[in-house]
């Protein structure tokens, strides 16, 4: 067990993740953990599960425990709307 796995329950607690603009290296690792359920979204990325605009999400506010969104908001015209 890696030290990071000892300091968080991210790897053991059942969690739902929304992954915006998914990166293959993360998806490959998420599949190793049976406790992680995730949905990936993007407008153009072919590895995303769903084609969805981050400024027009149709998920309930409490649908996810965690949102991963790296290197995305600087490309979104209305990034405040995306964060809401």
HTML snippet that shows the backbone in 3Dmol.js (N, CA, C, O; Angstrom):
<script src="https://3Dmol.org/build/3Dmol-min.js"></script>
<div id="view" style="width:600px;height:400px;position:relative"></div>
<script>
const pdb = `
ATOM      1  N   UNK A   1       0.842  -1.178   0.000  1.00  0.00           N
ATOM      2  CA  UNK A   1       0.000   0.000   0.000  1.00  0.00           C
ATOM      3  C   UNK A   1       0.892   1.248   0.000  1.00  0.00           C
ATOM      4  O   UNK A   1       1.799   1.378   0.822  1.00  0.00           O
ATOM      5  N   UNK A   2       0.618   2.145  -0.923  1.00  0.00           N
ATOM      6  CA  UNK A   2       1.387   3.391  -1.022  1.00  0.00           C
ATOM      7  C   UNK A   2       1.042   4.316   0.127  1.00  0.00           C
ATOM      8  O   UNK A   2      -0.041   4.221   0.704  1.00  0.00           O
ATOM      9  N   UNK A   3       1.959   5.210   0.462  1.00  0.00           N
ATOM     10  CA  UNK A   3       1.736   6.132   1.576  1.00  0.00           C
ATOM     11  C   UNK A   3       0.500   6.997   1.353  1.00  0.00           C
ATOM     12  O   UNK A   3      -0.218   7.303   2.305  1.00  0.00           O
ATOM     13  N   UNK A   4       0.243   7.395   0.107  1.00  0.00           N
ATOM     14  CA  UNK A   4      -0.940   8.214  -0.177  1.00  0.00           C
ATOM     15  C   UNK A   4      -2.226   7.461   0.138  1.00  0.00           C
ATOM     16  O   UNK A   4      -3.218   8.075   0.531  1.00  0.00           O
ATOM     17  N   UNK A   5      -2.225   6.152  -0.027  1.00  0.00           N
ATOM     18  CA  UNK A   5      -3.406   5.353   0.278  1.00  0.00           C
ATOM     19  C   UNK A   5      -3.653   5.250   1.774  1.00  0.00           C
ATOM     20  O   UNK A   5      -4.778   4.970   2.190  1.00  0.00           O
ATOM     21  N   UNK A   6      -2.630   5.471   2.596  1.00  0.00           N
ATOM     22  CA  UNK A   6      -2.777   5.420   4.046  1.00  0.00           C
ATOM     23  C   UNK A   6      -3.349   6.728   4.598  1.00  0.00           C
ATOM     24  O   UNK A   6      -3.882   6.744   5.707  1.00  0.00           O
ATOM     25  N   UNK A   7      -3.247   7.814   3.850  1.00  0.00           N
ATOM     26  CA  UNK A   7      -3.632   9.136   4.346  1.00  0.00           C
ATOM     27  C   UNK A   7      -4.996   9.604   3.873  1.00  0.00           C
ATOM     28  O   UNK A   7      -5.423  10.697   4.247  1.00  0.00           O
ATOM     29  N   UNK A   8      -5.680   8.838   3.085  1.00  0.00           N
ATOM     30  CA  UNK A   8      -6.994   9.231   2.575  1.00  0.00           C
ATOM     31  C   UNK A   8      -7.861   7.990   2.399  1.00  0.00           C
ATOM     32  O   UNK A   8      -7.351   6.879   2.256  1.00  0.00           O
ATOM     33  N   UNK A   9      -9.165   8.191   2.411  1.00  0.00           N
ATOM     34  CA  UNK A   9     -10.067   7.070   2.140  1.00  0.00           C
ATOM     35  C   UNK A   9     -10.531   7.086   0.680  1.00  0.00           C
ATOM     36  O   UNK A   9     -11.449   6.354   0.308  1.00  0.00           O
ATOM     37  N   UNK A  10      -9.903   7.911  -0.131  1.00  0.00           N
ATOM     38  CA  UNK A  10     -10.228   8.005  -1.558  1.00  0.00           C
ATOM     39  C   UNK A  10     -10.129   6.648  -2.243  1.00  0.00           C
ATOM     40  O   UNK A  10     -10.868   6.373  -3.189  1.00  0.00           O
ATOM     41  N   UNK A  11      -9.233   5.809  -1.776  1.00  0.00           N
ATOM     42  CA  UNK A  11      -8.987   4.518  -2.414  1.00  0.00           C
ATOM     43  C   UNK A  11      -9.788   3.379  -1.799  1.00  0.00           C
ATOM     44  O   UNK A  11      -9.726   2.250  -2.286  1.00  0.00           O
ATOM     45  N   UNK A  12     -10.539   3.657  -0.736  1.00  0.00           N
ATOM     46  CA  UNK A  12     -11.288   2.581  -0.080  1.00  0.00           C
ATOM     47  C   UNK A  12     -12.783   2.880   0.040  1.00  0.00           C
ATOM     48  O   UNK A  12     -13.598   1.965  -0.078  1.00  0.00           O
ATOM     49  N   UNK A  13     -13.158   4.127   0.270  1.00  0.00           N
ATOM     50  CA  UNK A  13     -14.559   4.509   0.396  1.00  0.00           C
ATOM     51  C   UNK A  13     -15.213   4.521  -0.990  1.00  0.00           C
ATOM     52  O   UNK A  13     -14.576   4.904  -1.972  1.00  0.00           O
ATOM     53  N   UNK A  14     -16.479   4.104  -1.071  1.00  0.00           N
ATOM     54  CA  UNK A  14     -17.199   4.178  -2.346  1.00  0.00           C
ATOM     55  C   UNK A  14     -17.417   5.642  -2.698  1.00  0.00           C
ATOM     56  O   UNK A  14     -18.038   6.384  -1.937  1.00  0.00           O
ATOM     57  N   UNK A  15     -16.910   6.054  -3.844  1.00  0.00           N
ATOM     58  CA  UNK A  15     -17.059   7.441  -4.276  1.00  0.00           C
ATOM     59  C   UNK A  15     -17.459   7.507  -5.743  1.00  0.00           C
ATOM     60  O   UNK A  15     -17.151   6.624  -6.543  1.00  0.00           O
ATOM     61  N   UNK A  16     -18.157   8.589  -6.061  1.00  0.00           N
ATOM     62  CA  UNK A  16     -18.560   8.859  -7.445  1.00  0.00           C
ATOM     63  C   UNK A  16     -17.824  10.111  -7.903  1.00  0.00           C
ATOM     64  O   UNK A  16     -17.836  11.141  -7.228  1.00  0.00           O
ATOM     65  N   UNK A  17     -17.190  10.001  -9.055  1.00  0.00           N
ATOM     66  CA  UNK A  17     -16.360  11.083  -9.584  1.00  0.00           C
ATOM     67  C   UNK A  17     -16.895  11.536 -10.938  1.00  0.00           C
ATOM     68  O   UNK A  17     -17.257  10.722 -11.787  1.00  0.00           O
ATOM     69  N   UNK A  18     -16.935  12.853 -11.118  1.00  0.00           N
ATOM     70  CA  UNK A  18     -17.161  13.431 -12.439  1.00  0.00           C
ATOM     71  C   UNK A  18     -15.794  13.880 -12.930  1.00  0.00           C
ATOM     72  O   UNK A  18     -15.135  14.700 -12.290  1.00  0.00           O
ATOM     73  N   UNK A  19     -15.375  13.348 -14.051  1.00  0.00           N
ATOM     74  CA  UNK A  19     -14.049  13.626 -14.598  1.00  0.00           C
ATOM     75  C   UNK A  19     -14.223  14.435 -15.881  1.00  0.00           C
ATOM     76  O   UNK A  19     -14.658  13.906 -16.904  1.00  0.00           O
ATOM     77  N   UNK A  20     -13.881  15.717 -15.818  1.00  0.00           N
ATOM     78  CA  UNK A  20     -14.007  16.622 -16.960  1.00  0.00           C
ATOM     79  C   UNK A  20     -12.702  16.596 -17.742  1.00  0.00           C
ATOM     80  O   UNK A  20     -11.624  16.739 -17.166  1.00  0.00           O
ATOM     81  N   UNK A  21     -12.800  16.416 -19.048  1.00  0.00           N
ATOM     82  CA  UNK A  21     -11.629  16.322 -19.919  1.00  0.00           C
ATOM     83  C   UNK A  21     -10.684  15.225 -19.424  1.00  0.00           C
ATOM     84  O   UNK A  21      -9.555  15.502 -19.018  1.00  0.00           O
ATOM     85  N   UNK A  22     -11.153  13.994 -19.461  1.00  0.00           N
ATOM     86  CA  UNK A  22     -10.386  12.881 -18.891  1.00  0.00           C
ATOM     87  C   UNK A  22      -9.038  12.663 -19.566  1.00  0.00           C
ATOM     88  O   UNK A  22      -8.856  12.902 -20.760  1.00  0.00           O
ATOM     89  N   UNK A  23      -8.119  12.204 -18.754  1.00  0.00           N
ATOM     90  CA  UNK A  23      -6.785  11.858 -19.244  1.00  0.00           C
ATOM     91  C   UNK A  23      -6.615  10.356 -19.081  1.00  0.00           C
ATOM     92  O   UNK A  23      -6.927   9.795 -18.030  1.00  0.00           O
ATOM     93  N   UNK A  24      -6.126   9.723 -20.114  1.00  0.00           N
ATOM     94  CA  UNK A  24      -6.033   8.263 -20.145  1.00  0.00           C
ATOM     95  C   UNK A  24      -5.290   7.688 -18.943  1.00  0.00           C
ATOM     96  O   UNK A  24      -5.707   6.667 -18.397  1.00  0.00           O
ATOM     97  N   UNK A  25      -4.205   8.320 -18.526  1.00  0.00           N
ATOM     98  CA  UNK A  25      -3.404   7.774 -17.422  1.00  0.00           C
ATOM     99  C   UNK A  25      -4.222   7.675 -16.138  1.00  0.00           C
ATOM    100  O   UNK A  25      -4.027   6.739 -15.362  1.00  0.00           O
ATOM    101  N   UNK A  26      -5.135   8.621 -15.896  1.00  0.00           N
ATOM    102  CA  UNK A  26      -5.979   8.557 -14.705  1.00  0.00           C
ATOM    103  C   UNK A  26      -7.052   7.482 -14.857  1.00  0.00           C
ATOM    104  O   UNK A  26      -7.297   6.710 -13.929  1.00  0.00           O
ATOM    105  N   UNK A  27      -7.684   7.433 -16.010  1.00  0.00           N
ATOM    106  CA  UNK A  27      -8.743   6.447 -16.224  1.00  0.00           C
ATOM    107  C   UNK A  27      -8.220   5.033 -16.031  1.00  0.00           C
ATOM    108  O   UNK A  27      -8.888   4.196 -15.423  1.00  0.00           O
ATOM    109  N   UNK A  28      -7.054   4.773 -16.536  1.00  0.00           N
ATOM    110  CA  UNK A  28      -6.438   3.448 -16.399  1.00  0.00           C
ATOM    111  C   UNK A  28      -6.260   3.105 -14.915  1.00  0.00           C
ATOM    112  O   UNK A  28      -6.499   1.968 -14.509  1.00  0.00           O
ATOM    113  N   UNK A  29      -5.846   4.070 -14.120  1.00  0.00           N
ATOM    114  CA  UNK A  29      -5.648   3.827 -12.690  1.00  0.00           C
ATOM    115  C   UNK A  29      -6.974   3.705 -11.942  1.00  0.00           C
ATOM    116  O   UNK A  29      -7.089   2.891 -11.026  1.00  0.00           O
ATOM    117  N   UNK A  30      -7.971   4.498 -12.317  1.00  0.00           N
ATOM    118  CA  UNK A  30      -9.264   4.405 -11.653  1.00  0.00           C
ATOM    119  C   UNK A  30      -9.867   3.015 -11.789  1.00  0.00           C
ATOM    120  O   UNK A  30     -10.531   2.536 -10.870  1.00  0.00           O
ATOM    121  N   UNK A  31      -9.647   2.370 -12.912  1.00  0.00           N
ATOM    122  CA  UNK A  31     -10.203   1.033 -13.140  1.00  0.00           C
ATOM    123  C   UNK A  31      -9.659   0.006 -12.157  1.00  0.00           C
ATOM    124  O   UNK A  31     -10.290  -1.026 -11.932  1.00  0.00           O
ATOM    125  N   UNK A  32      -8.510   0.270 -11.576  1.00  0.00           N
ATOM    126  CA  UNK A  32      -7.916  -0.649 -10.593  1.00  0.00           C
ATOM    127  C   UNK A  32      -8.689  -0.668  -9.276  1.00  0.00           C
ATOM    128  O   UNK A  32      -8.663  -1.666  -8.555  1.00  0.00           O
ATOM    129  N   UNK A  33      -9.371   0.421  -8.965  1.00  0.00           N
ATOM    130  CA  UNK A  33     -10.054   0.546  -7.681  1.00  0.00           C
ATOM    131  C   UNK A  33     -11.549   0.298  -7.847  1.00  0.00           C
ATOM    132  O   UNK A  33     -12.244   1.044  -8.536  1.00  0.00           O
ATOM    133  N   UNK A  34     -12.024  -0.750  -7.210  1.00  0.00           N
ATOM    134  CA  UNK A  34     -13.433  -1.144  -7.332  1.00  0.00           C
ATOM    135  C   UNK A  34     -14.371  -0.178  -6.624  1.00  0.00           C
ATOM    136  O   UNK A  34     -15.570  -0.177  -6.903  1.00  0.00           O
ATOM    137  N   UNK A  35     -13.855   0.641  -5.717  1.00  0.00           N
ATOM    138  CA  UNK A  35     -14.695   1.578  -4.979  1.00  0.00           C
ATOM    139  C   UNK A  35     -15.012   2.849  -5.769  1.00  0.00           C
ATOM    140  O   UNK A  35     -15.916   3.597  -5.398  1.00  0.00           O
ATOM    141  N   UNK A  36     -14.275   3.098  -6.855  1.00  0.00           N
ATOM    142  CA  UNK A  36     -14.450   4.331  -7.616  1.00  0.00           C
ATOM    143  C   UNK A  36     -15.391   4.103  -8.797  1.00  0.00           C
ATOM    144  O   UNK A  36     -15.160   3.253  -9.656  1.00  0.00           O
ATOM    145  N   UNK A  37     -16.452   4.893  -8.803  1.00  0.00           N
ATOM    146  CA  UNK A  37     -17.373   4.911  -9.938  1.00  0.00           C
ATOM    147  C   UNK A  37     -17.217   6.290 -10.574  1.00  0.00           C
ATOM    148  O   UNK A  37     -17.286   7.298  -9.872  1.00  0.00           O
ATOM    149  N   UNK A  38     -17.012   6.352 -11.873  1.00  0.00           N
ATOM    150  CA  UNK A  38     -16.787   7.652 -12.491  1.00  0.00           C
ATOM    151  C   UNK A  38     -17.516   7.788 -13.819  1.00  0.00           C
ATOM    152  O   UNK A  38     -17.815   6.810 -14.504  1.00  0.00           O
ATOM    153  N   UNK A  39     -17.783   9.027 -14.146  1.00  0.00           N
ATOM    154  CA  UNK A  39     -18.320   9.405 -15.447  1.00  0.00           C
ATOM    155  C   UNK A  39     -17.365  10.459 -15.988  1.00  0.00           C
ATOM    156  O   UNK A  39     -17.014  11.406 -15.283  1.00  0.00           O
ATOM    157  N   UNK A  40     -16.952  10.301 -17.218  1.00  0.00           N
ATOM    158  CA  UNK A  40     -16.066  11.283 -17.838  1.00  0.00           C
ATOM    159  C   UNK A  40     -16.827  12.040 -18.918  1.00  0.00           C
ATOM    160  O   UNK A  40     -17.608  11.465 -19.675  1.00  0.00           O
ATOM    161  N   UNK A  41     -16.577  13.346 -18.969  1.00  0.00           N
ATOM    162  CA  UNK A  41     -17.264  14.196 -19.950  1.00  0.00           C
ATOM    163  C   UNK A  41     -16.266  15.109 -20.660  1.00  0.00           C
ATOM    164  O   UNK A  41     -15.220  15.465 -20.117  1.00  0.00           O
ATOM    165  N   UNK A  42     -16.623  15.475 -21.884  1.00  0.00           N
ATOM    166  CA  UNK A  42     -15.835  16.428 -22.661  1.00  0.00           C
ATOM    167  C   UNK A  42     -16.628  16.763 -23.915  1.00  0.00           C
ATOM    168  O   UNK A  42     -17.537  16.025 -24.294  1.00  0.00           O
ATOM    169  N   UNK A  43     -16.297  17.847 -24.542  1.00  0.00           N
ATOM    170  CA  UNK A  43     -16.936  18.190 -25.816  1.00  0.00           C
ATOM    171  C   UNK A  43     -16.240  17.544 -26.999  1.00  0.00           C
ATOM    172  O   UNK A  43     -16.879  17.243 -28.007  1.00  0.00           O
ATOM    173  N   UNK A  44     -14.926  17.326 -26.887  1.00  0.00           N
ATOM    174  CA  UNK A  44     -14.169  16.835 -28.034  1.00  0.00           C
ATOM    175  C   UNK A  44     -13.367  15.567 -27.778  1.00  0.00           C
ATOM    176  O   UNK A  44     -13.116  14.804 -28.711  1.00  0.00           O
ATOM    177  N   UNK A  45     -12.965  15.327 -26.555  1.00  0.00           N
ATOM    178  CA  UNK A  45     -12.105  14.191 -26.226  1.00  0.00           C
ATOM    179  C   UNK A  45     -12.820  12.864 -26.494  1.00  0.00           C
ATOM    180  O   UNK A  45     -13.886  12.607 -25.935  1.00  0.00           O
ATOM    181  N   UNK A  46     -12.243  12.039 -27.336  1.00  0.00           N
ATOM    182  CA  UNK A  46     -12.875  10.776 -27.731  1.00  0.00           C
ATOM    183  C   UNK A  46     -12.920   9.738 -26.618  1.00  0.00           C
ATOM    184  O   UNK A  46     -13.729   8.813 -26.681  1.00  0.00           O
ATOM    185  N   UNK A  47     -12.073   9.867 -25.603  1.00  0.00           N
ATOM    186  CA  UNK A  47     -12.105   8.864 -24.536  1.00  0.00           C
ATOM    187  C   UNK A  47     -13.152   9.186 -23.468  1.00  0.00           C
ATOM    188  O   UNK A  47     -13.389   8.376 -22.572  1.00  0.00           O
ATOM    189  N   UNK A  48     -13.781  10.361 -23.557  1.00  0.00           N
ATOM    190  CA  UNK A  48     -14.836  10.718 -22.612  1.00  0.00           C
ATOM    191  C   UNK A  48     -16.058   9.835 -22.849  1.00  0.00           C
ATOM    192  O   UNK A  48     -16.374   9.483 -23.985  1.00  0.00           O
ATOM    193  N   UNK A  49     -16.730   9.488 -21.772  1.00  0.00           N
ATOM    194  CA  UNK A  49     -17.915   8.647 -21.864  1.00  0.00           C
ATOM    195  C   UNK A  49     -19.104   9.398 -22.471  1.00  0.00           C
ATOM    196  O   UNK A  49     -19.923   8.821 -23.186  1.00  0.00           O
ATOM    197  N   UNK A  50     -19.179  10.706 -22.168  1.00  0.00           N
ATOM    198  CA  UNK A  50     -20.315  11.497 -22.625  1.00  0.00           C
ATOM    199  C   UNK A  50     -19.822  12.827 -23.195  1.00  0.00           C
ATOM    200  O   UNK A  50     -18.852  13.410 -22.710  1.00  0.00           O
ATOM    201  N   UNK A  51     -20.513  13.289 -24.230  1.00  0.00           N
ATOM    202  CA  UNK A  51     -20.200  14.592 -24.818  1.00  0.00           C
ATOM    203  C   UNK A  51     -21.128  15.616 -24.158  1.00  0.00           C
ATOM    204  O   UNK A  51     -22.311  15.706 -24.487  1.00  0.00           O
ATOM    205  N   UNK A  52     -20.559  16.396 -23.206  1.00  0.00           N
ATOM    206  CA  UNK A  52     -21.352  17.348 -22.432  1.00  0.00           C
ATOM    207  C   UNK A  52     -20.551  18.637 -22.257  1.00  0.00           C
ATOM    208  O   UNK A  52     -19.338  18.611 -22.047  1.00  0.00           O
ATOM    209  N   UNK A  53     -21.253  19.757 -22.349  1.00  0.00           N
ATOM    210  CA  UNK A  53     -20.656  21.067 -22.117  1.00  0.00           C
ATOM    211  C   UNK A  53     -20.601  21.315 -20.609  1.00  0.00           C
ATOM    212  O   UNK A  53     -21.617  21.175 -19.929  1.00  0.00           O
ATOM    213  N   UNK A  54     -19.453  21.675 -20.084  1.00  0.00           N
ATOM    214  CA  UNK A  54     -19.286  21.890 -18.643  1.00  0.00           C
ATOM    215  C   UNK A  54     -20.163  23.040 -18.126  1.00  0.00           C
ATOM    216  O   UNK A  54     -20.447  23.100 -16.930  1.00  0.00           O
ATOM    217  N   UNK A  55     -20.589  23.945 -18.997  1.00  0.00           N
ATOM    218  CA  UNK A  55     -21.454  25.046 -18.562  1.00  0.00           C
ATOM    219  C   UNK A  55     -22.927  24.674 -18.595  1.00  0.00           C
ATOM    220  O   UNK A  55     -23.781  25.496 -18.263  1.00  0.00           O
ATOM    221  N   UNK A  56     -23.235  23.444 -18.991  1.00  0.00           N
ATOM    222  CA  UNK A  56     -24.636  23.005 -19.086  1.00  0.00           C
ATOM    223  C   UNK A  56     -24.783  21.567 -18.598  1.00  0.00           C
ATOM    224  O   UNK A  56     -25.304  20.710 -19.313  1.00  0.00           O
ATOM    225  N   UNK A  57     -24.322  21.312 -17.383  1.00  0.00           N
ATOM    226  CA  UNK A  57     -24.407  19.965 -16.814  1.00  0.00           C
ATOM    227  C   UNK A  57     -25.841  19.640 -16.424  1.00  0.00           C
ATOM    228  O   UNK A  57     -26.566  20.502 -15.930  1.00  0.00           O
ATOM    229  N   UNK A  58     -26.244  18.409 -16.645  1.00  0.00           N
ATOM    230  CA  UNK A  58     -27.609  17.973 -16.324  1.00  0.00           C
ATOM    231  C   UNK A  58     -27.652  17.047 -15.110  1.00  0.00           C
ATOM    232  O   UNK A  58     -28.656  16.370 -14.888  1.00  0.00           O
ATOM    233  N   UNK A  59     -26.590  17.010 -14.332  1.00  0.00           N
ATOM    234  CA  UNK A  59     -26.530  16.153 -13.158  1.00  0.00           C
ATOM    235  C   UNK A  59     -27.069  16.895 -11.940  1.00  0.00           C
ATOM    236  O   UNK A  59     -26.972  18.120 -11.865  1.00  0.00           O
ATOM    237  N   UNK A  60     -27.633  16.160 -10.991  1.00  0.00           N
ATOM    238  CA  UNK A  60     -28.059  16.758  -9.726  1.00  0.00           C
ATOM    239  C   UNK A  60     -26.848  17.281  -8.969  1.00  0.00           C
ATOM    240  O   UNK A  60     -25.740  16.773  -9.140  1.00  0.00           O
ATOM    241  N   UNK A  61     -27.053  18.288  -8.138  1.00  0.00           N
ATOM    242  CA  UNK A  61     -25.950  18.888  -7.379  1.00  0.00           C
ATOM    243  C   UNK A  61     -25.204  17.883  -6.517  1.00  0.00           C
ATOM    244  O   UNK A  61     -23.993  18.013  -6.336  1.00  0.00           O
ATOM    245  N   UNK A  62     -25.886  16.899  -5.990  1.00  0.00           N
ATOM    246  CA  UNK A  62     -25.252  15.929  -5.089  1.00  0.00           C
ATOM    247  C   UNK A  62     -24.910  14.604  -5.785  1.00  0.00           C
ATOM    248  O   UNK A  62     -24.717  13.585  -5.122  1.00  0.00           O
ATOM    249  N   UNK A  63     -24.836  14.621  -7.101  1.00  0.00           N
ATOM    250  CA  UNK A  63     -24.605  13.380  -7.853  1.00  0.00           C
ATOM    251  C   UNK A  63     -23.187  12.829  -7.688  1.00  0.00           C
ATOM    252  O   UNK A  63     -22.969  11.631  -7.865  1.00  0.00           O
ATOM    253  N   UNK A  64     -22.221  13.690  -7.353  1.00  0.00           N
ATOM    254  CA  UNK A  64     -20.825  13.260  -7.282  1.00  0.00           C
ATOM    255  C   UNK A  64     -20.185  13.676  -5.960  1.00  0.00           C
ATOM    256  O   UNK A  64     -20.530  14.701  -5.370  1.00  0.00           O
ATOM    257  N   UNK A  65     -19.247  12.852  -5.519  1.00  0.00           N
ATOM    258  CA  UNK A  65     -18.474  13.165  -4.318  1.00  0.00           C
ATOM    259  C   UNK A  65     -17.271  14.033  -4.655  1.00  0.00           C
ATOM    260  O   UNK A  65     -16.759  14.761  -3.806  1.00  0.00           O
ATOM    261  N   UNK A  66     -16.828  13.946  -5.901  1.00  0.00           N
ATOM    262  CA  UNK A  66     -15.595  14.619  -6.306  1.00  0.00           C
ATOM    263  C   UNK A  66     -15.697  14.985  -7.788  1.00  0.00           C
ATOM    264  O   UNK A  66     -16.241  14.224  -8.589  1.00  0.00           O
ATOM    265  N   UNK A  67     -15.171  16.151  -8.139  1.00  0.00           N
ATOM    266  CA  UNK A  67     -15.091  16.560  -9.542  1.00  0.00           C
ATOM    267  C   UNK A  67     -13.630  16.822  -9.865  1.00  0.00           C
ATOM    268  O   UNK A  67     -12.972  17.621  -9.199  1.00  0.00           O
ATOM    269  N   UNK A  68     -13.130  16.151 -10.881  1.00  0.00           N
ATOM    270  CA  UNK A  68     -11.760  16.374 -11.353  1.00  0.00           C
ATOM    271  C   UNK A  68     -11.836  17.192 -12.637  1.00  0.00           C
ATOM    272  O   UNK A  68     -12.478  16.798 -13.611  1.00  0.00           O
ATOM    273  N   UNK A  69     -11.171  18.329 -12.612  1.00  0.00           N
ATOM    274  CA  UNK A  69     -11.233  19.245 -13.747  1.00  0.00           C
ATOM    275  C   UNK A  69      -9.903  19.976 -13.813  1.00  0.00           C
ATOM    276  O   UNK A  69      -9.712  20.984 -13.133  1.00  0.00           O
ATOM    277  N   UNK A  70      -8.997  19.483 -14.616  1.00  0.00           N
ATOM    278  CA  UNK A  70      -7.653  20.035 -14.677  1.00  0.00           C
ATOM    279  C   UNK A  70      -7.369  20.590 -16.073  1.00  0.00           C
ATOM    280  O   UNK A  70      -7.596  19.917 -17.078  1.00  0.00           O
ATOM    281  N   UNK A  71      -6.877  21.804 -16.121  1.00  0.00           N
ATOM    282  CA  UNK A  71      -6.525  22.459 -17.384  1.00  0.00           C
ATOM    283  C   UNK A  71      -7.731  22.580 -18.312  1.00  0.00           C
ATOM    284  O   UNK A  71      -7.633  22.312 -19.510  1.00  0.00           O
ATOM    285  N   UNK A  72      -8.859  22.982 -17.752  1.00  0.00           N
ATOM    286  CA  UNK A  72     -10.085  23.108 -18.530  1.00  0.00           C
ATOM    287  C   UNK A  72     -10.632  24.528 -18.486  1.00  0.00           C
ATOM    288  O   UNK A  72     -10.937  25.112 -19.526  1.00  0.00           O
ATOM    289  N   UNK A  73     -10.756  25.078 -17.294  1.00  0.00           N
ATOM    290  CA  UNK A  73     -11.475  26.343 -17.123  1.00  0.00           C
ATOM    291  C   UNK A  73     -10.862  27.513 -17.885  1.00  0.00           C
ATOM    292  O   UNK A  73     -11.573  28.455 -18.234  1.00  0.00           O
ATOM    293  N   UNK A  74      -9.576  27.473 -18.145  1.00  0.00           N
ATOM    294  CA  UNK A  74      -8.975  28.575 -18.899  1.00  0.00           C
ATOM    295  C   UNK A  74      -9.441  28.599 -20.362  1.00  0.00           C
ATOM    296  O   UNK A  74      -9.240  29.592 -21.061  1.00  0.00           O
ATOM    297  N   UNK A  75     -10.057  27.516 -20.817  1.00  0.00           N
ATOM    298  CA  UNK A  75     -10.552  27.440 -22.195  1.00  0.00           C
ATOM    299  C   UNK A  75     -12.057  27.658 -22.298  1.00  0.00           C
ATOM    300  O   UNK A  75     -12.598  27.720 -23.402  1.00  0.00           O
ATOM    301  N   UNK A  76     -12.735  27.774 -21.166  1.00  0.00           N
ATOM    302  CA  UNK A  76     -14.185  27.933 -21.145  1.00  0.00           C
ATOM    303  C   UNK A  76     -14.519  29.421 -21.141  1.00  0.00           C
ATOM    304  O   UNK A  76     -14.027  30.176 -20.303  1.00  0.00           O
ATOM    305  N   UNK A  77     -15.358  29.831 -22.086  1.00  0.00           N
ATOM    306  CA  UNK A  77     -15.687  31.259 -22.213  1.00  0.00           C
ATOM    307  C   UNK A  77     -16.306  31.809 -20.933  1.00  0.00           C
ATOM    308  O   UNK A  77     -15.904  32.871 -20.459  1.00  0.00           O
ATOM    309  N   UNK A  78     -17.271  31.106 -20.376  1.00  0.00           N
ATOM    310  CA  UNK A  78     -17.926  31.555 -19.143  1.00  0.00           C
ATOM    311  C   UNK A  78     -17.530  30.596 -18.025  1.00  0.00           C
ATOM    312  O   UNK A  78     -18.322  29.741 -17.627  1.00  0.00           O
ATOM    313  N   UNK A  79     -16.311  30.735 -17.519  1.00  0.00           N
ATOM    314  CA  UNK A  79     -15.810  29.784 -16.528  1.00  0.00           C
ATOM    315  C   UNK A  79     -16.532  29.906 -15.185  1.00  0.00           C
ATOM    316  O   UNK A  79     -16.589  28.928 -14.439  1.00  0.00           O
ATOM    317  N   UNK A  80     -17.073  31.056 -14.861  1.00  0.00           N
ATOM    318  CA  UNK A  80     -17.859  31.193 -13.625  1.00  0.00           C
ATOM    319  C   UNK A  80     -19.121  30.338 -13.690  1.00  0.00           C
ATOM    320  O   UNK A  80     -19.510  29.714 -12.702  1.00  0.00           O
ATOM    321  N   UNK A  81     -19.747  30.313 -14.841  1.00  0.00           N
ATOM    322  CA  UNK A  81     -20.943  29.478 -15.030  1.00  0.00           C
ATOM    323  C   UNK A  81     -20.561  28.014 -14.900  1.00  0.00           C
ATOM    324  O   UNK A  81     -21.304  27.224 -14.317  1.00  0.00           O
ATOM    325  N   UNK A  82     -19.431  27.658 -15.428  1.00  0.00           N
ATOM    326  CA  UNK A  82     -18.963  26.264 -15.334  1.00  0.00           C
ATOM    327  C   UNK A  82     -18.736  25.865 -13.882  1.00  0.00           C
ATOM    328  O   UNK A  82     -19.055  24.741 -13.494  1.00  0.00           O
ATOM    329  N   UNK A  83     -18.196  26.762 -13.083  1.00  0.00           N
ATOM    330  CA  UNK A  83     -17.933  26.451 -11.678  1.00  0.00           C
ATOM    331  C   UNK A  83     -19.206  26.392 -10.842  1.00  0.00           C
ATOM    332  O   UNK A  83     -19.246  25.703  -9.822  1.00  0.00           O
ATOM    333  N   UNK A  84     -20.231  27.100 -11.259  1.00  0.00           N
ATOM    334  CA  UNK A  84     -21.514  27.035 -10.538  1.00  0.00           C
ATOM    335  C   UNK A  84     -22.139  25.684 -10.735  1.00  0.00           C
ATOM    336  O   UNK A  84     -23.223  25.424 -10.212  1.00  0.00           O
TER     337      UNK A  84
END
`;
const viewer = $3Dmol.createViewer("view");
viewer.addModel(pdb, "pdb");
viewer.setStyle({}, {cartoon: {color: "spectrum"}});
viewer.zoomTo();
viewer.render();
</script>
